[in-house]
Amino acid sequence: MTRLTSRWWLAPLMALAFAAHAQTTPPADTGPAMKAQAVGPHSHYVEGLTQLGSPKNQNFISNAGFVVTPGGVVVIDALGSPRLAERLTRLIGQITDQPVTHVILTHYHADHIYGLQHFKQLGAQIIAHGASREYIQSDTARLRLEASRTDLAPWIDAQTRIVPADVWIDGPTALKVGGVVFELVPVGPSHTPEDLAVFVPSEQVLYAGDLFFNGRLPFVGQANSRQWILSLDRLLAFDARTVVPGHGAASTNPKKDIATTRDYLRHLRQSMGDAVENFVPFDEAYEKTDWSAFSAIPMFGPANRMNAYNTYLLREQEALQDQAPSTSSATPPPKK
């Protein structure tokens, strides 16, 4: 396991930057309420709204966590706009005088990263999985940001930018800050190629990112749902008393709560897989599928049809891959 250590010599400088920022930050606005909820002796999170992002909610639709250590505050995910990140910083300042020294990203989706530039200005070190680099350089990320500058104005504007990590990791990594160990564990490709789970053993708290949606339907997107289901079992293997999802309330009964996400993904794969196998067009398959077990879950209306369509396309791709000629009998290259 790779080990990262905190930069102790930066703490005094970052404390000064934190104080200067606090003096110049505009007063709290009238946006949605943001409350720090304790999930461990030194671990907290804020819970985003179960809504689509909008100017009214400032794109506060995802969770972020933070852990206070003697060497600084480690933030997990950066929220969906620079203003939200500023509000989170003020909230942290009500709990501790320690500066934010690190930000760990569970993945690079917009609702988790548009606040990064604020933490970068504070001098925090940003850590993410290296598989993110392809996405942040893609047309998809660029076009999403351009659309957000219109759809989420004024909270996302011409000054909002996608901030790359300072440290890219490619395997299990241990970060130690102020004597507190953070285990950064890749669990993708699942929801995204770069999914990271962040486990704090001393707190028995797991920050699961968007592998886990609690009390609402997940956003599937271009996910690898087959791997996602396997990764949910990996989450349950951690010795965690509390699991903080990417969306929804923290869970103190993860076996039960994670099962809802897993059961939904299995239902998507089974129903859409059967349709592909039987050459049933998507629209017909969607109308014939029984969604009653999930239709009452929040965000079913905005998310389910798109989730089903993306899963239909995925099962088509998997079927083509399964039909491709096997290369296992090919003569292996000579040893060098």
RODO-2510 file (C-alpha; in nm, 4 decimals, decimal comma):
residues 336
     n   res          X          Y          Z
     1     m     0,0000     0,0000     0,0000
     2     t     0,1353     0,3415    -0,0967
     3     r     0,1779     0,5838     0,1928
     4     l     0,1273     0,9589     0,1821
     5     t     0,2257     1,1843     0,4673
     6     s     0,0934     1,5277     0,5548
     7     r     0,3002     1,8392     0,4916
     8     w     0,3397     1,9610     0,8496
     9     w     0,5482     2,2631     0,7521
    10     l     0,2547     2,4028     0,5554
    11     a     0,0126     2,4052     0,8474
    12     p     0,1033     2,7526     0,9839
    13     l     0,0866     2,9079     0,6362
    14     m    -0,2452     2,7407     0,5647
    15     a    -0,3844     2,8564     0,8992
    16     l    -0,3035     3,2140     0,7992
    17     a    -0,4693     3,1624     0,4615
    18     f    -0,7732     3,0129     0,6317
    19     a    -0,7998     3,3140     0,8654
    20     a    -0,7585     3,5622     0,5809
    21     h    -1,0237     3,3830     0,3802
    22     a    -1,2637     3,3894     0,6751
    23     q    -1,2221     3,7673     0,7001
    24     t    -1,3044     3,8248     0,3322
    25     t    -1,5768     3,5637     0,2824
    26     p    -1,9151     3,7254     0,2141
    27     p    -2,1865     3,6695     0,4741
    28     a    -2,3942     3,3551     0,4606
    29     d    -2,6498     3,3608     0,1811
    30     t    -3,0062     3,2406     0,1755
    31     g    -2,9279     2,9107     0,0085
    32     p    -3,0354     2,5688     0,1344
    33     a    -2,9499     2,4802     0,4928
    34     m    -2,6152     2,3090     0,5461
    35     k    -2,5580     2,1287     0,8752
    36     a    -2,2558     1,9342     0,9966
    37     q    -2,3613     1,5941     1,1281
    38     a    -2,1225     1,3936     1,3467
    39     v    -2,0672     1,0303     1,2454
    40     g    -1,7625     0,9638     1,4644
    41     p    -1,5607     1,1327     1,7397
    42     h    -1,3924     1,3597     1,4840
    43     s    -1,5802     1,2727     1,1636
    44     h    -1,8649     1,4690     1,0091
    45     y    -2,0598     1,5110     0,6884
    46     v    -2,3100     1,7452     0,5275
    47     e    -2,6081     1,5996     0,3431
    48     g    -2,7145     1,7364     0,0067
    49     l    -3,0744     1,7680    -0,1025
    50     t    -3,2604     1,4899    -0,2804
    51     q    -3,3160     1,7037    -0,5881
    52     l    -3,1752     1,7785    -0,9289
    53     g    -2,9202     2,0591    -0,9296
    54     s    -3,0710     2,4069    -0,9789
    55     p    -2,9905     2,7731    -0,9154
    56     k    -3,2275     2,7620    -0,6178
    57     n    -3,0340     2,4854    -0,4397
    58     q    -2,6899     2,6051    -0,5610
    59     n    -2,6243     2,2467    -0,6811
    60     f    -2,6246     2,1239    -0,3199
    61     i    -2,7353     1,7735    -0,4173
    62     s    -2,4439     1,5619    -0,2924
    63     n    -2,2707     1,4923     0,0361
    64     a    -1,9268     1,5939     0,1583
    65     g    -1,7405     1,4721     0,4645
    66     f    -1,4621     1,6040     0,6810
    67     v    -1,2412     1,4638     0,9550
    68     v    -1,0667     1,6864     1,2088
    69     t    -0,7125     1,5779     1,3006
    70     p    -0,4348     1,7419     1,5058
    71     g    -0,2569     1,8130     1,1778
    72     g    -0,5454     1,9648     0,9835
    73     v    -0,8865     1,8890     0,8402
    74     v    -0,9305     1,6297     0,5655
    75     v    -1,2332     1,6942     0,3426
    76     i    -1,3923     1,4164     0,1369
    77     d    -1,5491     1,5588    -0,1816
    78     a    -1,5870     1,9286    -0,2556
    79     l    -1,9602     1,9811    -0,3278
    80     g    -2,1241     2,1196    -0,6397
    81     s    -2,0238     2,4878    -0,6535
    82     p    -1,7514     2,7180    -0,5193
    83     r    -2,0050     2,8944    -0,2955
    84     l    -2,1040     2,5642    -0,1350
    85     a    -1,7377     2,4911    -0,0659
    86     e    -1,7076     2,8328     0,1001
    87     r    -2,0090     2,7568     0,3157
    88     l    -1,8614     2,4191     0,4105
    89     t    -1,5368     2,5922     0,5103
    90     r    -1,7247     2,8311     0,7372
    91     l    -1,9074     2,5358     0,8906
    92     i    -1,5767     2,3594     0,9575
    93     g    -1,4508     2,6813     1,1161
    94     q    -1,7312     2,6621     1,3704
    95     i    -1,5979     2,3227     1,4848
    96     t    -1,2206     2,3665     1,4699
    97     d    -0,9473     2,6239     1,4099
    98     q    -0,7511     2,3677     1,2087
    99     p    -0,7121     2,4517     0,8391
   100     v    -0,8251     2,2254     0,5562
   101     t    -0,5028     2,0539     0,4478
   102     h    -0,6320     1,7807     0,2135
   103     v    -0,9306     1,7099    -0,0099
   104     i    -0,9901     1,3492    -0,1183
   105     l    -1,2236     1,2961    -0,4139
   106     t    -1,4331     0,9823    -0,4361
   107     h    -1,4880     1,0557    -0,8081
   108     y    -1,4952     1,3465    -1,0522
   109     h    -1,8674     1,3989    -1,1140
   110     a    -1,9699     1,7647    -1,1296
   111     d    -2,1792     1,7716    -0,8135
   112     h    -1,8741     1,6583    -0,6141
   113     i    -1,5980     1,8719    -0,7705
   114     y    -1,7099     2,2234    -0,8654
   115     g    -1,6143     2,3425    -0,5174
   116     l    -1,2527     2,2271    -0,5596
   117     q    -1,1133     2,5634    -0,6693
   118     h    -1,2074     2,7134    -0,3330
   119     f    -1,0069     2,4523    -0,1429
   120     k    -0,7209     2,4898    -0,3903
   121     q    -0,7115     2,8605    -0,3096
   122     l    -0,6833     2,7704     0,0594
   123     g    -0,3725     2,5642    -0,0211
   124     a    -0,5239     2,2189     0,0346
   125     q    -0,3679     1,9194    -0,1370
   126     i    -0,6150     1,7425    -0,3686
   127     i    -0,5979     1,3635    -0,4016
   128     a    -0,7872     1,1499    -0,6533
   129     h    -0,7622     0,8287    -0,8528
   130     g    -0,5587     0,8556    -1,1720
   131     a    -0,8428     0,7154    -1,3817
   132     s    -1,0057     1,0592    -1,3443
   133     r    -0,7557     1,2218    -1,5778
   134     e    -0,9183     1,0917    -1,8942
   135     y    -1,2564     1,2303    -1,7924
   136     i    -1,1443     1,5778    -1,6881
   137     q    -0,9713     1,6212    -2,0246
   138     s    -1,2748     1,5001    -2,2191
   139     d    -1,5357     1,6854    -2,4227
   140     t    -1,7970     1,5409    -2,1877
   141     a    -1,6506     1,7255    -1,8886
   142     r    -1,6023     2,0445    -2,0898
   143     l    -1,9559     2,0459    -2,2269
   144     r    -2,1007     1,9642    -1,8845
   145     l    -1,9242     2,2659    -1,7369
   146     e    -2,0407     2,4904    -2,0207
   147     a    -2,4007     2,3792    -1,9675
   148     s    -2,3709     2,4262    -1,5911
   149     r    -2,2596     2,7862    -1,6391
   150     t    -2,6051     2,8473    -1,7850
   151     d    -2,8204     2,5983    -1,5971
   152     l    -2,6670     2,6674    -1,2531
   153     a    -2,5860     3,0382    -1,2840
   154     p    -2,4808     3,2382    -1,0916
   155     w    -2,3281     2,9645    -0,8726
   156     i    -2,1428     2,8153    -1,1665
   157     d    -2,0000     3,0880    -1,3903
   158     a    -1,7141     3,1740    -1,6257
   159     q    -1,4672     3,1613    -1,3352
   160     t    -1,5670     2,8078    -1,2350
   161     r    -1,3167     2,5529    -1,3573
   162     i    -1,2321     2,1853    -1,3260
   163     v    -0,9350     2,1479    -1,0926
   164     p    -0,7025     1,8480    -1,1372
   165     a    -0,5621     1,6612    -0,8397
   166     d    -0,2190     1,7374    -0,6978
   167     v    -0,1668     1,3688    -0,6221
   168     w    -0,2980     1,0917    -0,8467
   169     i    -0,3086     0,7437    -0,6968
   170     d    -0,3522     0,4148    -0,8814
   171     g    -0,3864     0,1639    -0,5991
   172     p    -0,4660     0,1284    -0,2294
   173     t    -0,3020     0,4208    -0,0496
   174     a    -0,2624     0,5190     0,3144
   175     l    -0,2718     0,8910     0,3954
   176     k    -0,1635     0,9931     0,7451
   177     v    -0,2570     1,3378     0,8740
   178     g    -0,2002     1,4395     1,2357
   179     g    -0,1562     1,0753     1,3315
   180     v    -0,4912     0,9750     1,1779
   181     v    -0,4791     0,7146     0,9005
   182     f    -0,7058     0,7379     0,5960
   183     e    -0,7280     0,4278     0,3783
   184     l    -0,7954     0,5216     0,0154
   185     v    -0,9269     0,2127    -0,1620
   186     p    -1,0079     0,2035    -0,5363
   187     v    -1,3450     0,0350    -0,5889
   188     g    -1,3984     0,1073    -0,9587
   189     p    -1,4710     0,0910    -1,2366
   190     s    -1,8235     0,0936    -1,0955
   191     h    -2,0233     0,4163    -1,0738
   192     t    -1,7205     0,5747    -1,2455
   193     p    -1,3796     0,4386    -1,3508
   194     e    -1,2137     0,6296    -1,0652
   195     d    -1,4316     0,5385    -0,7647
   196     l    -1,2524     0,5651    -0,4293
   197     a    -1,3768     0,4589    -0,0880
   198     v    -1,2217     0,6408     0,2091
   199     f    -1,2033     0,4485     0,5355
   200     v    -1,0946     0,6001     0,8679
   201     p    -1,0164     0,2977     1,0899
   202     s    -0,9775     0,4948     1,4137
   203     e    -1,3276     0,6369     1,3634
   204     q    -1,4803     0,3236     1,2042
   205     v    -1,6303     0,5540     0,9415
   206     l    -1,6413     0,4773     0,5697
   207     y    -1,7029     0,7470     0,3089
   208     a    -1,8393     0,5467     0,0161
   209     g    -1,8968     0,8129    -0,2498
   210     d    -2,1577     0,7349    -0,5132
   211     l    -2,1234     0,3603    -0,4855
   212     f    -2,3940     0,3991    -0,2231
   213     f    -2,7094     0,6118    -0,2497
   214     n    -2,9187     0,5999     0,0674
   215     g    -3,2916     0,6731     0,0631
   216     r    -3,2981     0,7636    -0,3049
   217     l    -3,2472     0,6002    -0,6399
   218     p    -2,8878     0,6002    -0,7692
   219     f    -2,7738     0,7764    -1,0838
   220     v    -2,6356     0,5009    -1,3055
   221     g    -2,5010     0,6980    -1,6019
   222     q    -2,2303     0,5152    -1,7963
   223     a    -2,1626     0,2883    -1,5008
   224     n    -2,0218    -0,0616    -1,5015
   225     s    -2,3124    -0,2001    -1,3026
   226     r    -2,1780    -0,5564    -1,2982
   227     q    -1,8621    -0,4371    -1,1214
   228     w    -2,0659    -0,1925    -0,9112
   229     i    -2,2632    -0,4787    -0,7539
   230     l    -1,9375    -0,6558    -0,6642
   231     s    -1,7957    -0,3332    -0,5198
   232     l    -2,0932    -0,2976    -0,2863
   233     d    -1,9904    -0,6280    -0,1284
   234     r    -1,6427    -0,4796    -0,0794
   235     l    -1,7941    -0,1865     0,1100
   236     l    -1,9585    -0,4282     0,3517
   237     a    -1,6214    -0,5903     0,4221
   238     f    -1,4904    -0,2761     0,5967
   239     d    -1,5108    -0,2674     0,9766
   240     a    -1,7324     0,0409     0,9634
   241     r    -1,9945     0,1368     1,2181
   242     t    -2,1170     0,4164     0,9901
   243     v    -2,1126     0,4470     0,6123
   244     v    -2,1553     0,7912     0,4573
   245     p    -2,3014     0,7687     0,1050
   246     g    -2,2479     1,0100    -0,1796
   247     h    -2,6169     1,1005    -0,1554
   248     g    -2,8585     1,0578     0,1318
   249     a    -2,8299     1,0046     0,5047
   250     a    -2,5413     0,8237     0,6724
   251     s    -2,6149     0,4596     0,7491
   252     t    -2,5577     0,2793     1,0764
   253     n    -2,7089    -0,0339     0,9213
   254     p    -2,5117    -0,0559     0,5966
   255     k    -2,5950    -0,4208     0,5283
   256     k    -2,9636    -0,3317     0,5040
   257     d    -2,9301     0,0089     0,3366
   258     i    -2,6677    -0,0891     0,0787
   259     a    -2,8891    -0,3830    -0,0180
   260     t    -3,1428    -0,1395    -0,1655
   261     t    -2,8879     0,0019    -0,4098
   262     r    -2,7645    -0,3485    -0,4913
   263     d    -3,1146    -0,4892    -0,5440
   264     y    -3,2032    -0,2024    -0,7757
   265     l    -2,8902    -0,2521    -0,9873
   266     r    -2,9615    -0,6245    -1,0080
   267     h    -3,3189    -0,5550    -1,1195
   268     l    -3,1956    -0,3180    -1,3893
   269     r    -2,9445    -0,5702    -1,5180
   270     q    -3,1881    -0,8629    -1,5105
   271     s    -3,4802    -0,6857    -1,6768
   272     m    -3,2775    -0,5061    -1,9422
   273     g    -3,0562    -0,8109    -1,9978
   274     d    -3,3617    -1,0284    -2,0647
   275     a    -3,4910    -0,7687    -2,3109
   276     v    -3,1626    -0,7629    -2,5009
   277     e    -3,1424    -1,1399    -2,5109
   278     n    -3,4968    -1,1613    -2,6508
   279     f    -3,4512    -0,8704    -2,8965
   280     v    -3,7202    -0,6606    -2,7250
   281     p    -3,6894    -0,2870    -2,8123
   282     f    -3,6092    -0,0639    -2,5168
   283     d    -3,9383     0,1289    -2,5056
   284     e    -4,1396    -0,1921    -2,5029
   285     a    -3,9107    -0,3502    -2,2436
   286     y    -3,9350    -0,0479    -2,0164
   287     e    -4,3140    -0,0437    -2,0254
   288     k    -4,3378    -0,4157    -1,9536
   289     t    -4,0921    -0,4142    -1,6619
   290     d    -4,2356    -0,4206    -1,3111
   291     w    -4,0826    -0,1228    -1,1278
   292     s    -4,3185    -0,1354    -0,8296
   293     a    -4,0472    -0,2360    -0,5805
   294     f    -3,8628     0,0893    -0,6493
   295     s    -4,1199     0,3384    -0,7799
   296     a    -4,1794     0,4962    -0,4379
   297     i    -3,8095     0,5673    -0,3783
   298     p    -3,7203     0,9382    -0,4147
   299     m    -3,5724     1,0373    -0,7541
   300     f    -3,7430     0,7463    -0,9319
   301     g    -3,9147     0,9859    -1,1729
   302     p    -3,6060     1,1819    -1,2841
   303     a    -3,3644     0,8868    -1,2812
   304     n    -3,5218     0,5512    -1,3543
   305     r    -3,5898     0,5666    -1,7280
   306     m    -3,2399     0,6978    -1,8024
   307     n    -3,0900     0,4366    -1,5711
   308     a    -3,2803     0,1651    -1,7540
   309     y    -3,1777     0,2967    -2,0962
   310     n    -2,8097     0,3151    -2,0029
   311     t    -2,8289    -0,0361    -1,8606
   312     y    -2,9988    -0,1598    -2,1804
   313     l    -2,7067    -0,0196    -2,3826
   314     l    -2,4588    -0,1746    -2,1416
   315     r    -2,6209    -0,5182    -2,1682
   316     e    -2,6077    -0,4873    -2,5483
   317     q    -2,2348    -0,4188    -2,5252
   318     e    -2,1841    -0,7095    -2,2879
   319     a    -2,3765    -0,9395    -2,5234
   320     l    -2,1513    -0,8396    -2,8132
   321     q    -1,8427    -0,8996    -2,6022
   322     d    -1,9689    -1,2422    -2,5007
   323     q    -2,0218    -1,3306    -2,8675
   324     a    -1,6747    -1,2165    -2,9733
   325     p    -1,4368    -1,5009    -3,0733
   326     s    -1,2190    -1,6189    -2,7859
   327     t    -0,8472    -1,5470    -2,8164
   328     s    -0,7552    -1,7837    -2,5343
   329     s    -0,6214    -2,0413    -2,7808
   330     a    -0,3883    -1,7982    -2,9519
   331     t    -0,0167    -1,8803    -2,9353
   332     p     0,1368    -1,6753    -2,6545
   333     p     0,4258    -1,4453    -2,7424
   334     p     0,7739    -1,5795    -2,6698
   335     k     0,9227    -1,4953    -2,3330
   336     k     1,1868    -1,2265    -2,3358
***
